[in-house]
Amino acid sequence: MGLDKPATVAVIDGANNKVLTYRSVKQLLGKRYNLLNHQRQQQQRLSHERHKAQKQNAPNSFGESELGHR
């Protein structure tokens, strides 16, 4: 999963083998979608900082916040 492979949920009727509806991550999360974007941005920023620290042989204890656990 990721921006290049977005997740989609399909609700199907098993008796009739018909797809009732599709839902994207944004539709499922609703108002909390901004938390997902914030977490993605934070992961990218920390990854970049970690990479810079590794190139300089500096300690890199960049931790991620608990955004997904609210």
C-alpha positions in Angstrom: 0.0 0.0 0.0 1.1 3.5 -0.6 0.4 6.5 -2.9 1.6 4.4 -5.9 -0.8 1.5 -4.9 -3.9 3.1 -3.3 -6.1 0.7 -1.3 -9.7 0.3 -2.2 -12.4 -1.6 -0.4 -15.2 -3.3 -2.3 -18.4 -4.3 -0.6 -19.9 -7.3 -2.4 -23.1 -9.3 -2.2 -21.9 -12.9 -1.9 -25.3 -14.4 -2.8 -25.5 -12.5 -6.1 -21.8 -12.1 -6.8 -22.3 -8.4 -7.4 -20.2 -5.4 -6.3 -22.4 -3.1 -4.2 -19.9 -0.2 -3.8 -16.2 0.8 -3.7 -14.6 2.9 -1.0 -11.2 4.6 -1.1 -9.1 5.3 2.0 -10.1 8.9 1.9 -13.8 8.0 2.0 -13.3 5.5 4.8 -11.3 7.8 7.0 -13.4 10.9 6.4 -12.4 13.7 8.7 -9.4 11.7 10.0 -7.8 11.5 6.5 -5.6 14.5 7.4 -3.9 12.4 10.1 -2.9 9.8 7.5 -1.4 12.6 5.3 0.4 14.0 8.4 1.8 10.6 9.3 3.0 10.1 5.7 4.8 13.5 5.6 6.4 12.8 9.0 7.7 9.4 7.8 9.2 11.0 4.7 10.8 13.8 6.7 12.2 11.4 9.3 13.5 9.1 6.6 15.3 12.0 5.1 16.8 13.1 8.4 17.9 9.5 9.2 19.6 9.3 5.8 21.5 12.5 6.3 22.6 11.4 9.8 23.8 8.0 8.4 25.9 9.8 5.7 27.6 11.8 8.5 28.0 8.8 10.8 26.0 10.6 13.4 23.6 8.9 15.8 20.1 8.7 14.4 17.4 8.0 16.9 14.5 9.6 14.9 11.3 8.0 16.2 7.8 8.2 14.9 5.0 9.7 16.8 1.8 7.8 17.8 -0.4 9.6 15.2 -1.9 6.3 14.0 -3.0 5.3 17.5 -5.4 8.1 18.3 
